[in-house]
Amino acid sequence: PNNNNINNNNNNNKAINSFHHTGLANESMTCFLNSLMQNFYFSPLRPRLYKQWESSDKQNPILKALVTLFASMELTRRSCVSTKSLTSAFGWSETNRSSQSDIHELQTVLFDALGLPAVITELYEFKMRDNLDFVCAKCGWDNKRSQEQTLTELQLVVAPGTFSASMKEWEDLETMSGDNGIECEGCENKCDAKKYQSVSTLPSVLNVCLRRLEFDFQTLTRKRVTADFEVPARITVGTGLGGKEGRGEYELNAVMVHSGSANGGHYYSYNRTRAPDGFGGRIWFKCNDSITTAMAGSEVERALKGQGRNVYMLVFVRSGVDEETPVPDDLREGVEEKEREWEELRKAWQMKQDAVDLKVHFLGSEGQSKIEDVCIKKTETLKDVVEHFAKLHGLDAADCRLRRYDRGKPGETFAGREHLSLSALGVTPGRRDLLFEAKGEGDEEFEECFVDDLSVNLIVVRGSEVGKDAFRLITRKIKEPTDSAVSYVPEVAFRNSATVADLRAEVVRRGLAESPDDIRLYVQDGQRLRDLNSPVLSDSGAKSFGLHMSGLLVSLAGAAEGEAAPKAKEVLDAYDAFMNVISVEFNRPGETEYEEEIEVDKRSTVGDLVKAIKERRSFSEVDKIHLKRSAMGTQIRDLSAQLMKCGIRDGGIVHVCVGPGLKAGEYSTTFILRPNTVLKTVPVNANNFVDDVRASVAEMLPAEHRVDDVNRVRMQDKQGNVLLRSGSTFKTTRVTDTRTVFVTVLPSPEVIRKADVVVNVKCVFGKAKVVGGGVLKIGATVEEVLEVCAAKWGKKMGGETG
């Protein structure tokens, strides 16, 4: 079981990635619930709930669902488990599971619904006091007021950026004077008063919720505070004014992260275990729904430094509060029984994966099709399957064969490959239709079967508008319609010679329309939709406009009175817009995960995409952003270029960077000192001379590699093929944007002019081969080439040995 790995203190010498933990399946939009449950699992709450379960009457449905979930996470061999039993105990419907809530609001509601105030009080509750002190200057009345509240979480503002600064702001001493002063009850004099907050008792588990959401009174909407927050590994919290009285030491136990906006997003969490990581810390798990990743404490620290703007809740456990309770026996037995059931289901699933459900067609003389369904192992050969069906029908297997049957037409015959398995022949669940054929008595060849020439899918749309659902069907992006105004009639048979008038008549014959005049027909022709409603096309053959390759869109009037079918131009324009809309993913500035998505017309420009992204991310007009093809890719500089010509396609990505980006004519170039010391990545103007660039590179060199002559600096590409020549500009080289230039410090100066030839020489000494470069004048002779080689490799290359 996974828990044995997590809690085994003898695993110090094991690699961190050998630790495993069970994830939680996302039941639509339950990432906030999953993150909270993972926090509870790794907190002192789990052992307390186990003890509570053993001593209870076991009638509390939420307690039962919680401890059963924890036991499943602790004992299962699966990578993740479901939370549906827990959400059912909450009384959630599918609608609730599809609606995201705030994680700290869920925790508050759950604490109340759990019905175990003693457990919550013992672990989470603490008291805070609102204090008000004043002395009346007129009558001398000394008054101290305080009001105590019981809380289960501490809410802090984000802006200061650190826990201590936010805590200080929470406690902040406020002086109330003048008109804001407190009225003395004795003499009604306005008195100066001091107001402050303080913690009066400390909890075992301290929940800290950062106030990331606030109301914008100008826009009358909620907005998200995106300021960074530094996550401390340990904190000290004191009671009384300024926390100077009783003090408690706390260690960070969990961090809940929320990436997104004020209206939604995604939750995941980092949780600390009891197992040591071998580096002086504890093993942590990043829990992202069903995916869990083991991490060392130092890795978590680095990860959170880059996610400070998304940190939402922190959970600290007081030092010394660390206990473990085994899974109660009744829960263990229940989980193990479910595991056995799951294993049986897994085996059955595996058997199904190893088999394929064939649909074997038998055609009569008029093309009527009879179908037999049979489940066959993928490892069975085609010959075995033929023998099975031949025996079943009392035929000689030598006179029978199976061939593909695609969309009502016979396909390939697998001739000469009958000995191969179904899997090797590509018979898959998506291509499982086969046609069984048998020779007639005395026939030497197989008889060709009669089948209809065309098998057409009808997409029928009623109403004054043709929506995206119909276009998705005709382009095969979906298999079934979701729009009630759209119906789908697959595989309608037509002869090859059918005309447009025949198509209309068939639609009427099927009862889809009352008259051919009520019908508007369109067929997909490549990337466009073709209008078949012109009278001159009435007698045109169906095959002439590509119907054998596509589906047929049938537009009819709506059921409501006066709801006419849309005009052809409206349908064609809608289809054109549909075909040209692409979805592009992009990142939030400063992050590398592409979690945002935007729809744009692929014929629009890069500038239009930049504008759309700025509007989506609420950038101001003066804010500068630029786009790159990927995090390490080249900048897309031409804002007037069409997206489709820039290689930005449907489902593609662009990387958003804040700032003006590279100027025209600049290359982002990385200089690396061989073998692998990165000097710097800088923009280099294409018109800069190589000598100037070489001088700049010489200044980048570490102290131990500094040179007195910049000509000792050689610059090449990764393969060593391009030596940047003196007197030439950067744009005349083959170094382009985001490319790397490798720098070598030579023992003596080297000047390569425009007129010099850089050659690669392969020297063969017996079986040994050496490849290198040399610098020669254009008029160099063979003897001079040999001298360069001899000097370079210490071998004499002239004469007979040459």
Residue pairs with C-beta under 8 A, 6 or more apart in sequence:
1 74
1 75
1 76
1 77
2 20
2 21
2 22
2 73
2 74
2 75
2 76
2 77
3 73
3 74
3 75
5 11
5 18
5 19
5 20
5 21
5 275
6 19
6 20
6 21
6 273
6 274
6 275
6 283
7 273
7 274
7 275
7 324
8 275
9 274
9 275
9 276
11 18
11 19
11 275
11 276
12 276
12 278
13 278
14 278
16 277
16 278
16 283
16 294
16 295
16 296
17 294
18 294
19 273
19 275
19 283
19 285
19 294
20 292
20 294
21 73
21 273
21 285
21 287
21 292
21 294
22 72
22 73
22 74
22 76
22 78
22 79
22 80
22 81
22 292
23 34
23 79
23 80
23 81
23 287
23 288
23 289
23 290
23 291
23 292
24 30
24 33
24 34
24 37
24 38
24 73
24 80
24 81
24 82
24 83
24 287
24 289
24 290
25 80
25 81
25 82
25 83
25 289
25 290
26 34
26 289
26 290
27 82
27 83
27 84
27 87
27 97
28 94
28 97
28 98
29 97
29 98
29 99
29 100
30 83
30 87
30 97
31 100
31 266
31 267
31 268
31 289
32 100
32 101
32 102
32 103
32 106
32 267
33 83
33 86
33 87
33 106
34 83
34 267
34 287
34 289
35 103
35 256
35 267
35 268
35 269
35 287
36 103
36 106
36 107
36 110
36 256
37 69
37 83
37 86
38 254
38 269
38 271
38 285
38 287
39 253
39 254
39 256
39 269
39 271
39 315
40 46
40 66
40 70
41 70
41 73
41 271
42 253
42 254
42 271
42 272
42 273
42 285
43 123
43 205
43 253
43 254
43 315
43 317
44 123
44 204
44 205
44 317
44 321
44 322
44 323
45 119
45 123
45 205
46 70
46 325
47 323
47 324
47 325
48 119
48 122
48 123
48 325
49 63
49 66
49 67
49 70
49 116
49 119
50 67
50 70
50 325
50 326
50 327
50 328
50 331
51 325
52 63
52 116
52 119
53 63
53 64
53 67
53 328
53 331
54 328
56 63
58 64
60 114
60 115
60 116
61 89
62 86
62 89
62 90
62 110
62 113
62 114
62 115
63 114
63 115
63 116
64 89
65 85
65 86
65 88
65 89
66 86
66 114
67 328
67 331
68 85
68 331
68 334
68 335
69 81
69 83
69 85
69 86
70 327
71 327
71 328
71 331
71 332
71 334
71 335
72 81
72 335
72 338
73 81
74 327
75 327
75 332
75 335
75 336
75 339
76 335
76 339
77 339
78 342
79 290
80 289
80 290
87 96
87 97
90 96
90 113
100 264
100 265
102 213
103 256
103 258
103 267
103 312
103 313
104 153
104 207
104 209
104 312
104 313
107 152
107 153
107 207
108 152
108 153
111 120
111 124
111 152
114 120
120 152
122 204
123 203
123 204
123 205
124 152
124 153
124 203
124 204
124 205
124 207
125 150
125 151
125 152
125 203
126 150
126 151
126 152
126 154
126 199
126 200
126 201
126 202
126 203
126 206
127 148
127 149
127 150
127 151
127 199
127 200
127 201
128 148
128 149
128 151
128 154
128 197
128 198
128 199
128 200
129 146
129 147
129 148
129 149
129 197
129 198
129 199
129 200
130 146
130 147
130 148
130 149
130 195
130 197
131 144
131 145
131 146
131 194
131 195
131 196
131 197
131 198
131 241
132 144
132 145
132 146
132 182
132 193
132 194
132 195
133 143
133 144
133 145
133 193
133 194
134 143
134 181
134 182
134 184
134 191
134 192
134 193
134 194
135 141
135 142
135 143
135 191
136 142
136 143
136 184
136 186
136 187
136 189
136 191
137 189
137 191
137 192
138 184
138 187
138 189
139 184
139 186
139 187
139 189
141 184
141 185
141 186
141 187
143 184
143 185
148 200
152 203
152 207
153 207
153 208
153 209
154 170
154 206
154 207
154 208
154 209
155 208
155 209
155 210
155 211
156 163
156 166
156 167
156 169
156 170
156 208
156 209
156 210
156 211
157 166
157 169
157 170
157 210
157 211
158 166
158 210
158 211
158 212
158 225
158 227
158 229
159 166
159 169
159 225
159 227
160 166
160 168
160 169
161 227
161 228
161 229
161 230
161 308
162 229
162 230
162 232
163 208
163 230
163 232
163 235
163 314
164 232
164 235
166 210
166 229
167 237
167 243
170 197
171 196
171 197
171 198
171 241
171 242
171 243
172 196
172 197
173 194
173 195
173 196
174 194
174 195
174 196
175 192
175 193
175 194
175 195
176 182
176 192
176 193
176 194
176 195
177 192
177 193
178 190
179 190
181 190
181 191
181 192
181 193
182 190
182 191
182 193
183 189
183 190
183 191
184 190
184 191
196 241
198 239
198 240
198 241
198 242
198 243
199 237
199 238
199 239
199 240
199 243
200 239
200 240
201 239
202 237
202 239
202 246
202 248
202 318
203 318
204 317
204 318
204 321
205 253
205 315
205 316
205 317
205 318
205 321
206 237
206 250
206 315
206 316
206 317
206 318
207 313
207 314
207 315
208 313
208 314
208 315
208 316
209 312
209 313
210 229
210 311
210 312
210 313
210 314
211 225
212 224
212 225
212 258
212 312
213 222
213 223
213 224
213 225
213 262
214 222
214 223
214 225
215 221
215 222
215 223
216 222
216 223
221 262
222 262
222 263
223 262
224 260
224 261
224 262
226 309
227 309
228 308
228 309
229 308
229 309
229 311
230 305
230 308
231 252
231 255
231 301
231 304
231 308
231 311
231 314
232 252
233 251
233 252
233 297
233 301
234 249
234 250
234 251
234 252
235 249
235 250
235 252
235 316
236 243
236 247
236 248
236 249
236 250
237 243
237 247
237 248
237 250
238 244
238 245
238 246
238 247
238 248
239 245
239 246
239 247
240 246
248 318
248 319
249 318
249 319
250 316
250 317
250 318
250 319
251 272
251 316
251 317
251 319
252 272
252 314
252 315
252 316
253 271
253 272
253 315
253 316
253 317
254 269
254 270
254 271
254 272
254 313
254 314
254 315
255 269
255 270
255 300
255 304
255 311
255 313
255 314
255 315
256 267
256 268
256 269
256 311
256 312
256 313
256 314
256 315
257 267
257 268
257 269
257 270
257 307
257 310
257 311
257 312
258 265
258 266
258 267
258 310
258 312
259 265
259 266
259 307
259 310
259 588
259 591
259 593
259 595
260 266
260 595
266 595
267 312
268 286
268 287
268 288
268 289
269 286
269 287
270 284
270 285
270 286
270 287
270 295
270 300
270 303
270 304
271 284
271 285
271 287
272 282
272 283
272 284
272 297
273 282
273 283
273 284
273 285
274 282
274 322
274 324
275 282
275 283
276 282
276 283
277 283
277 284
277 296
277 297
278 296
279 296
279 297
279 298
280 297
281 296
281 297
281 298
282 297
283 294
283 295
283 296
284 294
284 295
284 296
284 297
284 299
284 300
285 292
285 293
285 294
285 295
286 292
286 293
286 295
286 300
286 303
295 303
304 311
309 590
327 335
354 377
354 378
354 379
355 375
355 376
355 377
355 378
356 375
356 376
356 377
356 378
356 422
356 423
356 427
356 428
356 429
356 432
357 373
357 374
357 375
357 429
357 432
358 373
358 374
358 375
358 376
358 385
358 427
358 432
358 434
359 371
359 372
359 373
359 432
359 433
359 434
360 371
360 372
360 373
360 374
360 389
360 402
360 434
360 435
360 436
361 369
361 370
361 371
361 405
361 433
361 434
361 435
361 436
362 369
362 370
362 371
362 372
362 435
362 436
363 369
363 370
363 435
363 449
363 450
363 451
364 370
365 450
366 450
367 449
367 450
367 451
367 452
369 408
372 389
374 388
376 385
376 422
377 422
378 421
378 422
378 423
378 427
379 421
379 422
379 423
380 421
380 422
381 418
381 419
381 420
381 421
381 422
382 402
382 414
382 417
382 418
382 419
382 420
382 421
382 422
382 425
383 397
383 418
383 419
385 402
385 422
386 397
386 400
386 401
386 402
386 418
387 397
389 400
389 402
389 436
390 396
390 397
390 399
390 400
390 438
391 397
393 438
395 438
399 438
399 439
400 436
400 437
400 438
400 439
401 413
401 414
401 436
401 437
401 446
402 414
402 434
402 435
402 436
402 437
403 410
403 411
403 412
403 413
403 414
403 434
403 435
403 437
404 410
404 411
404 412
404 414
404 431
404 433
404 434
404 435
405 411
405 433
405 434
405 435
406 431
406 433
407 455
407 491
408 451
408 452
408 455
408 491
408 493
409 451
409 455
410 435
410 437
410 449
410 451
411 435
414 420
414 425
417 425
427 434
435 449
437 446
437 447
437 449
439 445
439 446
439 447
440 447
452 493
452 494
452 495
453 494
453 495
453 496
453 497
453 543
453 548
454 493
454 494
454 495
454 496
454 498
454 542
454 543
454 547
454 548
455 491
455 492
455 493
455 494
456 491
456 492
456 493
456 494
456 542
456 547
456 551
456 552
457 473
457 474
457 488
457 489
457 490
457 491
457 492
457 551
457 552
458 488
458 489
458 490
458 492
458 507
458 512
458 551
458 552
458 554
459 470
459 473
459 474
459 481
459 486
459 488
459 551
459 552
459 553
459 554
460 486
460 487
460 488
460 489
460 507
460 512
460 554
460 556
461 467
461 470
461 485
461 486
461 553
461 554
461 555
461 556
462 485
462 556
462 557
462 558
462 559
463 485
463 557
463 558
463 563
463 565
464 558
464 563
464 564
464 565
464 566
465 566
465 570
465 574
466 553
466 555
466 566
466 570
466 571
466 574
466 575
467 483
467 485
467 486
467 574
468 578
469 478
469 481
469 482
469 483
469 486
470 481
470 483
470 486
470 553
471 574
471 575
471 578
471 579
472 478
473 481
473 486
473 488
473 551
474 524
474 529
474 550
474 551
474 553
475 524
475 579
476 551
480 488
481 487
481 488
485 558
489 510
489 512
492 506
492 510
494 502
494 503
494 506
494 542
494 547
496 541
496 542
496 543
496 548
497 541
497 542
498 541
498 542
499 538
499 539
499 540
499 541
499 542
500 521
500 532
500 537
500 538
500 539
500 540
500 542
501 516
501 538
501 539
502 542
503 521
503 532
503 542
503 547
503 552
504 516
504 519
504 521
505 516
507 513
507 516
507 519
507 554
508 514
508 515
508 516
508 519
512 554
512 556
513 519
513 554
513 556
518 556
518 557
518 565
519 554
519 555
519 556
520 533
520 554
520 555
520 556
520 565
520 566
520 568
520 571
521 532
521 533
521 552
521 553
521 554
521 555
522 529
522 530
522 531
522 532
522 533
522 552
522 553
522 555
522 568
522 571
522 572
522 575
523 529
523 530
523 532
523 545
523 546
523 547
523 550
523 551
523 552
523 553
524 530
524 546
524 550
524 551
524 553
525 545
525 546
525 550
526 546
527 579
528 572
528 575
528 576
528 579
529 553
529 571
529 572
529 575
529 576
530 545
530 546
531 568
531 571
531 572
532 540
532 545
533 568
537 545
542 548
553 571
555 565
555 566
555 571
556 565
557 563
557 564
557 565
558 564
558 565
566 574
577 601
580 601
580 602
580 603
581 599
581 600
581 601
581 602
582 599
582 600
582 601
582 602
582 643
582 648
582 649
582 650
582 651
582 652
583 597
583 598
583 599
583 650
583 651
584 597
584 598
584 599
584 600
584 609
584 643
584 648
584 652
584 653
584 654
585 594
585 595
585 596
585 597
585 651
585 652
585 653
585 654
586 594
586 596
586 597
586 598
586 613
586 627
586 653
586 654
586 655
586 656
587 593
587 594
587 595
587 596
587 631
587 653
587 655
587 656
588 595
588 596
588 617
588 656
589 617
589 625
589 656
589 657
589 658
590 658
592 631
592 655
594 653
596 616
596 617
598 609
598 612
598 613
598 616
600 608
600 609
600 612
600 643
601 608
601 643
602 642
602 643
602 644
602 648
602 649
602 650
603 642
603 643
603 644
604 642
604 643
605 639
605 640
605 641
605 642
605 643
606 627
606 636
606 638
606 639
606 640
606 641
606 643
606 646
606 648
607 639
607 640
609 627
609 643
609 648
609 654
610 625
610 626
610 627
610 639
613 619
613 625
613 627
613 656
614 623
614 625
617 656
619 625
623 658
624 658
624 659
624 660
624 661
625 656
625 657
625 658
625 659
626 635
626 636
626 657
626 659
626 660
626 661
626 662
627 635
627 636
627 654
627 655
627 656
627 657
628 634
628 635
628 636
628 654
628 655
628 657
629 636
629 647
629 654
629 655
630 653
630 655
631 655
632 738
633 655
633 738
634 668
634 736
634 737
634 738
635 661
635 662
635 668
635 737
636 646
636 654
637 661
637 662
637 664
638 646
648 654
662 668
662 683
662 737
663 683
663 685
665 685
665 686
665 687
665 731
666 683
666 684
666 685
666 686
667 683
667 684
667 686
667 730
667 735
667 736
667 737
667 738
667 739
668 681
668 682
668 683
668 737
668 738
669 681
669 682
669 683
669 684
669 735
669 738
669 739
669 740
669 741
670 678
670 680
670 681
670 738
670 739
670 740
670 741
671 678
671 679
671 680
671 681
671 682
671 697
671 700
671 715
671 740
671 741
671 743
672 678
672 679
672 740
672 741
672 742
672 743
673 679
673 701
673 702
673 705
673 743
673 744
673 745
674 742
674 743
674 744
677 702
679 697
679 700
679 701
679 743
680 700
682 696
684 693
684 730
685 730
686 729
686 730
686 731
687 729
687 730
687 731
688 729
688 730
689 727
689 728
689 729
689 730
690 715
690 724
690 725
690 726
690 727
690 728
690 729
690 730
690 733
691 710
691 726
691 727
693 715
693 724
693 730
694 710
694 711
694 713
694 715
694 724
695 710
697 713
697 715
697 741
697 743
698 706
698 707
698 710
698 713
701 707
701 713
701 743
701 745
705 745
707 713
707 745
709 749
711 726
711 749
711 750
711 751
712 745
712 746
712 747
712 748
712 749
712 750
713 743
713 744
713 745
713 746
714 723
714 743
714 744
714 745
714 746
714 750
715 723
715 724
715 741
715 742
715 743
716 722
716 723
716 724
716 741
716 742
716 744
717 734
717 735
717 739
717 740
717 741
717 742
718 740
718 742
720 742
720 773
721 760
721 773
722 733
722 734
722 735
723 752
723 758
723 773
723 775
724 730
724 733
724 735
724 741
724 752
725 752
725 753
725 754
725 756
726 751
726 752
726 753
726 754
727 753
727 754
728 754
735 741
750 775
752 758
752 775
755 777
755 778
756 775
756 776
756 777
756 778
757 775
757 776
757 777
757 778
757 780
758 773
758 774
758 775
759 773
759 774
759 776
759 785
760 771
760 772
760 773
761 771
761 772
761 773
761 774
761 785
761 788
761 789
761 792
762 769
762 770
762 771
763 769
763 770
763 771
763 772
763 789
763 793
763 795
763 797
765 795
770 793
772 792
772 793
774 785
774 788
774 789
774 792
775 788
776 784
776 785
776 788
783 798
786 797
786 798
786 802
789 795
789 797
790 796
790 797
790 798
